[in-house]
Amino acid sequence: MTAMTDECDALCDDIERDRDALRQAWDDHHDAEQAEGLWCDRNDLLIRIEKLRAEVKRLTPREITTVVELEALPNGGVIRSDEGCIWEKDISGWYEPGSRHEHIASDLALPAAVLYLPEGGE
């Protein structure tokens, strides 16, 4: 019986040693991820996902389909019309870059993609 008990004890010691080694390896890996900014808990992950969604939304061109929407854009806004022309809005109307000819919103081919809105513009 003692031989069997000795084998069991030795096996238990091996298991505990392996368990301790795995825990240490996990802790080392976790510490390395934290040091590199890769590790985060669930709440941090959700915050990062929301920030990523906001950035994707900010970078995705908004489509303007009506003259009313076009007129509502702030001065300094830049669009690409359905014809592919680039237009910038200022206080007196819409201009193509380098042109002094003013156009009204209804002159522009819709739908249009919003390419830029000045800070604070929606």
C-alpha positions as a Python dict, from the first residue, in 0.01 Angstrom:
ca = {
    (1, 'M'): (0, 0, 0),
    (2, 'T'): (277, 245, 74),
    (3, 'A'): (410, 214, -281),
    (4, 'M'): (69, 314, -414),
    (5, 'T'): (45, 598, -163),
    (6, 'D'): (394, 714, -256),
    (7, 'E'): (299, 712, -626),
    (8, 'C'): (-18, 911, -553),
    (9, 'D'): (176, 1159, -344),
    (10, 'A'): (436, 1198, -619),
    (11, 'L'): (162, 1243, -880),
    (12, 'C'): (-11, 1505, -663),
    (13, 'D'): (320, 1686, -620),
    (14, 'D'): (369, 1685, -1000),
    (15, 'I'): (16, 1819, -1055),
    (16, 'E'): (67, 2096, -800),
    (17, 'R'): (402, 2187, -956),
    (18, 'D'): (244, 2198, -1305),
    (19, 'R'): (-49, 2402, -1172),
    (20, 'D'): (189, 2650, -1011),
    (21, 'A'): (394, 2672, -1330),
    (22, 'L'): (76, 2736, -1536),
    (23, 'R'): (-39, 3004, -1293),
    (24, 'Q'): (301, 3172, -1312),
    (25, 'A'): (300, 3153, -1692),
    (26, 'W'): (-51, 3304, -1700),
    (27, 'D'): (50, 3582, -1460),
    (28, 'D'): (361, 3658, -1668),
    (29, 'H'): (153, 3665, -1989),
    (30, 'H'): (-114, 3885, -1828),
    (31, 'D'): (150, 4125, -1691),
    (32, 'A'): (312, 4150, -2036),
    (33, 'E'): (-24, 4226, -2200),
    (34, 'Q'): (-98, 4495, -1942),
    (35, 'A'): (245, 4648, -1994),
    (36, 'E'): (180, 4664, -2369),
    (37, 'G'): (-173, 4797, -2323),
    (38, 'L'): (-328, 4482, -2472),
    (39, 'W'): (-509, 4356, -2165),
    (40, 'C'): (-842, 4503, -2065),
    (41, 'D'): (-1141, 4394, -1867),
    (42, 'R'): (-1495, 4375, -2009),
    (43, 'N'): (-1578, 4739, -1927),
    (44, 'D'): (-1257, 4864, -2091),
    (45, 'L'): (-1336, 4652, -2395),
    (46, 'L'): (-1688, 4798, -2422),
    (47, 'I'): (-1548, 5152, -2394),
    (48, 'R'): (-1294, 5077, -2667),
    (49, 'I'): (-1566, 4932, -2890),
    (50, 'E'): (-1784, 5244, -2845),
    (51, 'K'): (-1488, 5472, -2927),
    (52, 'L'): (-1418, 5265, -3238),
    (53, 'R'): (-1784, 5284, -3347),
    (54, 'A'): (-1783, 5662, -3297),
    (55, 'E'): (-1467, 5694, -3506),
    (56, 'V'): (-1610, 5478, -3785),
    (57, 'K'): (-1926, 5690, -3784),
    (58, 'R'): (-1719, 6009, -3792),
    (59, 'L'): (-1516, 5885, -4089),
    (60, 'T'): (-1811, 5746, -4287),
    (61, 'P'): (-1938, 6007, -4533),
    (62, 'R'): (-2292, 6117, -4454),
    (63, 'E'): (-2529, 6129, -4750),
    (64, 'I'): (-2730, 6441, -4824),
    (65, 'T'): (-3041, 6373, -5030),
    (66, 'T'): (-3236, 6701, -5016),
    (67, 'V'): (-3167, 7070, -5073),
    (68, 'V'): (-3295, 7138, -4719),
    (69, 'E'): (-3027, 6908, -4574),
    (70, 'L'): (-2766, 7074, -4795),
    (71, 'E'): (-2865, 7423, -4681),
    (72, 'A'): (-2849, 7310, -4317),
    (73, 'L'): (-2479, 7228, -4341),
    (74, 'P'): (-2251, 7477, -4163),
    (75, 'N'): (-2025, 7722, -4344),
    (76, 'G'): (-1696, 7551, -4425),
    (77, 'G'): (-1867, 7220, -4498),
    (78, 'V'): (-1736, 7028, -4799),
    (79, 'I'): (-1935, 6783, -5010),
    (80, 'R'): (-1892, 6568, -5322),
    (81, 'S'): (-2196, 6600, -5548),
    (82, 'D'): (-2354, 6315, -5741),
    (83, 'E'): (-2161, 6438, -6047),
    (84, 'G'): (-1833, 6400, -5855),
    (85, 'C'): (-1770, 6773, -5811),
    (86, 'I'): (-1632, 6903, -5482),
    (87, 'W'): (-1817, 7196, -5326),
    (88, 'E'): (-1748, 7411, -5020),
    (89, 'K'): (-2013, 7616, -4845),
    (90, 'D'): (-1951, 7965, -4721),
    (91, 'I'): (-2176, 8243, -4596),
    (92, 'S'): (-2295, 8341, -4944),
    (93, 'G'): (-2332, 8004, -5117),
    (94, 'W'): (-2150, 7705, -5262),
    (95, 'Y'): (-1817, 7722, -5447),
    (96, 'E'): (-1597, 7476, -5632),
    (97, 'P'): (-1236, 7501, -5508),
    (98, 'G'): (-1052, 7771, -5704),
    (99, 'S'): (-1371, 7918, -5848),
    (100, 'R'): (-1529, 8251, -5761),
    (101, 'H'): (-1867, 8158, -5910),
    (102, 'E'): (-2130, 8125, -5642),
    (103, 'H'): (-2395, 7855, -5668),
    (104, 'I'): (-2708, 7796, -5467),
    (105, 'A'): (-2784, 7462, -5305),
    (106, 'S'): (-3041, 7365, -5568),
    (107, 'D'): (-2770, 7392, -5839),
    (108, 'L'): (-2579, 7098, -5691),
    (109, 'A'): (-2645, 6739, -5805),
    (110, 'L'): (-2783, 6522, -5526),
    (111, 'P'): (-2730, 6291, -5350),
    (112, 'A'): (-2406, 6431, -5213),
    (113, 'A'): (-2152, 6289, -4969),
    (114, 'V'): (-2038, 6508, -4681),
    (115, 'L'): (-1659, 6498, -4686),
    (116, 'Y'): (-1581, 6753, -4417),
    (117, 'L'): (-1758, 6949, -4149),
    (118, 'P'): (-1578, 7217, -3951),
    (119, 'E'): (-1519, 7154, -3581),
    (120, 'G'): (-1853, 7145, -3405),
    (121, 'G'): (-2047, 7103, -3731),
    (122, 'E'): (-2304, 6825, -3743),
}
